[in-house]
């Protein structure tokens, strides 16, 4: 790398927290060498793939592209790279997907323009650019070089890295750029439609470099102290890791959560400073694909369903195949005791297939036991509201008044506390 400014820019990229997956086709190959030749590349590059053959491109996109060298294809590659980066990145790190397609000089003269298309995708930004090169001005190696420079500069911009380096484009080679910003509602809409695979809210102040996620999944309606304590105990049993909660916006048996519901539940985690991931996968075998190598914290009631053929069409072989697939991703399950059909159950109460036993780890009852659930909390809140409503109706109907015991201040409000003394006149009930 001859240019000192370019090297300094690559060093700055490696010093930033952004982690990237890069998909290339038809050019910018020198950029990979520049990124890899500067110390610290592992901080930035999660994966790089060169899809040079037509079949390779088809397999990456999952379809035949309308045109291999196009802005649309570059954007699709960037989105795929972004979702891949989400799965591979260190928890809480900003991630970047890069897609590049080029139609550069080749052994046989091209009838069309020499051009390249570049796209970058972050959580809240899509940026695309098309550059048409001056035909005949450069050799293939030189066109690859200038497109590589442009790619490095784009990675720096997406990583919010300042730099003075400018790619060697001529005055007539003006990039045609497009940018779109996404707000939180748009990101969540993309999640619900499957455009992105999950969205992380890193509210935790934990600065751990742990790669392994310790995940407690649930609906968290509401989040309660039992959830928080359970995740703390599970993380301790695992000997550390990155603890996070996972809220699935899509439920196997119910309609998807509305964006407003997702945001309301996320606010609970912000208040207590805990990281939460919002995903669109209700099934654990799909969660295992999203979060390979993770430890999932579950209750015995979930184990009862996980290892029962009934939930796999009464097909024991299918159940085993799916759960072995989870095991092959490096995932494990930490199991806490829960009430199942009125009886408190622990992991040892279930017949786990021999092939899967080492994937399940018990959480000792003496370390954690909470019998209350979010459902019971919701029911108790509903009962309290019911009692409060009818008590207030009774008070008003009989002209009772409510007084604060300490000050005798009169209260008549739907929000009154039941610690208040209720009396009629001076004598009370």
Buried (B, 14 or more C-beta within 10 A) or exposed (E): EEEEEBBBBBBBBBEBBBBBBBBBBBBBBBBBEBBBEBEBBEBBBBBBBBBEEEEEBBEBBEEEBEEBBBBBBBBBBBBBBBBBBBBBBBBBBBBBBBBBBBBBBEEEEEEEEBBBBBBBBBBEBBBBBBBBBEBEBBEEEBBBBBBBBBBBBBBBBBBEBEBEBEBEBEEEBEBEEEEEEBEBEBBBBBBBEEBBBBBBBBBBEBEBEBEBBBBBBBBBBEBBEBBBEBBBBBBBBBEEBBBBBBBBBBEEEEEBBEBEBBBEBBEBBEEEEBBBBBBBBBBBBBBBBBBBEBBBBBBBBBBBEBBBEEBBEEEEEEBBEBBBEBBEBBBBBBBBBBBBEEEEBBBEEBEBEEEBEEBBBBBEEEBBBBEEBBEEBEEEEEEEEEEBEEBBEEBEEEEBBBBBEEEEEEEEEEEBEEEBEBEEEEEEE
